[in-house]
Amino acid sequence: MRISAMESSSTGTGTGSGRRQATRQKLYEAAVTLIAEQGFSATTVDEIAERAGVAKGTVYYNFASKTDLFEELLRHGVGLLTESLRTAAQETEARGGTRVEALDAMIRAGLVFIDRYPAFTQLYVAELWRTNRAWQSTLMVVRREAVAVVETVLREGVERGELSPEIDVPLTAAAMVGMVLVAALDWQSFQSERSLDDVHSALSLLLRGRVSGSR
């Protein structure tokens, strides 16, 4: 299974902080790999430590429990996705692009993220459908943060007259995020011969035809 190391969303302020962040990155990568392969319940702290190349005590030094590690993994990963969406929108704004162009850039940014972190994305989507997890409230919070970035751009598009005022902004934002997640996972699982550009082009046409109404 293709796994890429997940970068930190913040920079350590000292050598000790940098070392700890590097260790947490190893644990994130080990956990996401193992849980994707065999599930959360079947994955042990011993296995995570072994895969990360650290002592078992190091896991507990950084995280109170396996559940805490996975909760932080979800927070970290969705945080990276949210930041990539926000950056795409900001860069489009900086070069004078429209809000529809910003939404298109966000679709591409989402696809790039999923292509880079496929195992994490699979875990994230799977966990969205579970309701009995200890981290459910955290997952809902970080999901809301990602969707809110899209909502902001949609509202700006409506205010500027680029998008129809009849759009249900919260529902449309959630649908767009879901569209990218599901389409990307389907692409990787069943249509891997397609390029990222192919998938982006298809979703871009859907965006411009069904949301903006342009041709």
C-alpha positions as CSV (number, residue, x, y, z in Angstrom):
1,M,0.0,0.0,0.0
2,R,1.4,3.4,-1.0
3,I,2.1,5.6,2.1
4,S,3.7,9.0,2.2
5,A,5.0,10.5,5.4
6,M,2.6,13.2,6.7
7,E,4.2,16.5,7.2
8,S,3.9,18.5,10.3
9,S,1.5,21.4,10.2
10,S,3.7,23.4,12.6
11,T,7.4,23.9,13.1
12,G,9.2,23.1,16.3
13,T,10.8,26.0,18.2
14,G,13.8,24.0,19.3
15,T,15.9,20.9,18.8
16,G,14.0,18.9,21.5
17,S,10.6,20.0,20.0
18,G,11.9,19.1,16.5
19,R,12.9,15.6,17.6
20,R,9.6,15.0,19.3
21,Q,7.7,16.1,16.2
22,A,9.8,13.8,14.1
23,T,9.0,10.9,16.4
24,R,5.3,11.7,16.3
25,Q,5.5,11.7,12.5
26,K,7.0,8.2,12.6
27,L,4.2,7.1,14.9
28,Y,1.5,8.7,12.7
29,E,2.9,6.9,9.6
30,A,3.2,3.6,11.4
31,A,-0.3,3.8,12.8
32,V,-2.0,4.8,9.6
33,T,-0.2,2.0,7.7
34,L,-1.1,-0.7,10.2
35,I,-4.7,0.4,10.8
36,A,-5.2,0.6,7.1
37,E,-3.9,-3.0,6.7
38,Q,-5.6,-4.7,9.6
39,G,-8.0,-2.4,11.4
40,F,-7.9,-0.3,14.6
41,S,-8.9,-3.1,17.0
42,A,-6.4,-5.6,15.6
43,T,-3.5,-3.1,15.7
44,T,-1.5,-3.1,18.9
45,V,0.8,-0.5,20.5
46,D,3.7,-3.0,20.2
47,E,3.2,-3.2,16.5
48,I,3.0,0.5,16.1
49,A,6.2,1.0,18.0
50,E,8.0,-1.8,16.1
51,R,6.8,-0.3,12.7
52,A,8.0,3.2,13.8
53,G,11.3,1.8,15.0
54,V,10.9,3.1,18.5
55,A,10.4,1.6,22.0
56,K,6.9,0.9,23.2
57,G,7.5,3.5,26.0
58,T,8.0,6.2,23.4
59,V,4.5,5.7,22.1
60,Y,3.1,6.3,25.6
61,Y,5.5,9.3,26.1
62,N,3.9,11.0,23.1
63,F,0.3,9.7,23.4
64,A,-1.7,8.6,26.4
65,S,-3.1,5.6,24.5
66,K,-3.6,4.0,21.1
67,T,-6.9,5.8,21.0
68,D,-5.3,9.1,21.7
69,L,-2.7,8.4,19.0
70,F,-5.4,7.7,16.4
71,E,-7.5,10.7,17.5
72,E,-4.4,13.0,17.0
73,L,-3.7,11.3,13.7
74,L,-7.2,12.2,12.4
75,R,-6.8,15.7,13.7
76,H,-3.4,16.1,12.1
77,G,-4.4,14.6,8.7
78,V,-7.6,16.5,8.3
79,G,-5.8,19.6,9.4
80,L,-3.3,19.2,6.5
81,L,-6.3,18.7,4.1
82,T,-8.0,21.8,5.4
83,E,-4.8,23.9,5.1
84,S,-4.3,22.7,1.5
85,L,-7.9,23.8,0.6
86,R,-7.4,27.1,2.3
87,T,-4.1,27.7,0.5
88,A,-5.7,26.9,-2.9
89,A,-8.4,29.4,-2.3
90,Q,-6.0,32.1,-1.1
91,E,-3.6,31.7,-4.0
92,T,-6.5,32.0,-6.5
93,E,-7.7,35.1,-4.8
94,A,-4.2,36.6,-4.8
95,R,-3.9,36.2,-8.6
96,G,-7.4,37.8,-9.1
97,G,-9.3,34.6,-9.9
98,T,-13.0,34.1,-9.5
99,R,-14.6,32.2,-6.6
100,V,-15.6,29.4,-9.1
101,E,-11.9,29.2,-10.0
102,A,-11.1,29.0,-6.3
103,L,-13.5,26.1,-5.9
104,D,-11.9,24.4,-8.9
105,A,-8.4,24.9,-7.4
106,M,-9.7,23.4,-4.1
107,I,-10.9,20.4,-5.9
108,R,-7.5,19.8,-7.4
109,A,-5.8,20.5,-4.0
110,G,-8.1,17.8,-2.5
111,L,-7.2,15.3,-5.2
112,V,-3.5,16.0,-4.7
113,F,-3.8,15.5,-1.0
114,I,-5.7,12.2,-1.4
115,D,-3.2,11.0,-4.1
116,R,-0.4,11.7,-1.6
117,Y,-2.1,10.1,1.4
118,P,-4.4,7.4,0.2
119,A,-4.3,5.2,3.3
120,F,-5.1,8.1,5.6
121,T,-8.0,9.1,3.3
122,Q,-9.4,5.6,3.4
123,L,-9.3,5.6,7.2
124,Y,-10.9,9.0,7.4
125,V,-13.8,8.1,5.1
126,A,-14.4,4.8,6.9
127,E,-14.4,6.6,10.3
128,L,-17.0,9.1,9.1
129,W,-19.6,6.4,9.0
130,R,-18.9,5.0,12.5
131,T,-20.8,6.4,15.5
132,N,-19.4,4.4,18.3
133,R,-15.8,5.6,18.4
134,A,-14.2,7.5,21.2
135,W,-12.9,10.1,18.8
136,Q,-16.2,10.7,17.0
137,S,-16.6,14.2,18.4
138,T,-13.1,15.2,17.4
139,L,-13.7,13.8,13.9
140,M,-16.8,15.9,13.6
141,V,-15.0,19.0,14.6
142,V,-12.1,18.6,12.1
143,R,-14.6,17.6,9.4
144,R,-16.5,20.8,10.1
145,E,-13.3,22.9,9.8
146,A,-12.6,21.4,6.3
147,V,-16.1,22.0,5.1
148,A,-16.2,25.5,6.5
149,V,-13.3,26.5,4.2
150,V,-15.5,25.5,1.2
151,E,-18.5,27.2,2.6
152,T,-16.6,30.5,2.9
153,V,-15.7,30.4,-0.8
154,L,-19.3,29.5,-1.8
155,R,-20.7,32.4,0.2
156,E,-18.3,34.8,-1.4
157,G,-19.3,33.5,-4.8
158,V,-23.0,34.1,-4.1
159,E,-22.2,37.6,-2.7
160,R,-20.3,38.5,-5.9
161,G,-23.0,37.2,-8.1
162,E,-20.8,34.3,-9.5
163,L,-23.1,31.6,-8.0
164,S,-26.8,31.3,-7.8
165,P,-28.3,32.7,-4.5
166,E,-30.5,29.6,-4.4
167,I,-27.5,27.5,-3.5
168,D,-27.8,25.8,-0.1
169,V,-24.3,26.7,1.0
170,P,-23.7,24.2,3.9
171,L,-25.1,21.3,2.0
172,T,-23.3,22.2,-1.3
173,A,-20.0,22.5,0.6
174,A,-20.4,19.1,2.3
175,A,-21.4,17.6,-1.1
176,M,-18.3,19.0,-2.8
177,V,-16.0,17.6,-0.1
178,G,-17.7,14.3,-0.3
179,M,-17.6,14.3,-4.1
180,V,-13.8,14.7,-4.1
181,L,-13.2,12.1,-1.4
182,V,-15.4,9.4,-3.0
183,A,-14.3,10.2,-6.6
184,A,-10.7,10.0,-5.6
185,L,-11.0,6.8,-3.7
186,D,-12.9,5.2,-6.6
187,W,-10.2,6.5,-9.0
188,Q,-7.4,4.9,-7.0
189,S,-9.3,1.6,-6.4
190,F,-11.0,1.0,-9.7
191,Q,-9.7,3.5,-12.3
192,S,-6.0,3.8,-11.5
193,E,-5.1,4.0,-15.1
194,R,-6.5,7.5,-15.1
195,S,-4.2,10.5,-14.3
196,L,-4.9,13.1,-11.6
197,D,-5.5,15.6,-14.5
198,D,-8.2,13.3,-15.9
199,V,-10.0,13.1,-12.6
200,H,-9.7,16.8,-12.0
201,S,-11.0,17.6,-15.4
202,A,-14.1,15.5,-14.9
203,L,-14.9,17.1,-11.5
204,S,-14.1,20.5,-12.9
205,L,-16.7,20.1,-15.6
206,L,-19.2,18.9,-13.0
207,L,-18.5,22.0,-10.8
208,R,-18.8,24.4,-13.7
209,G,-21.9,22.8,-15.2
210,R,-23.9,22.1,-12.0
211,V,-22.8,24.8,-9.6
212,S,-22.0,27.9,-11.6
213,G,-24.2,27.1,-14.5
214,S,-21.5,28.2,-17.0
215,R,-20.7,26.3,-20.1
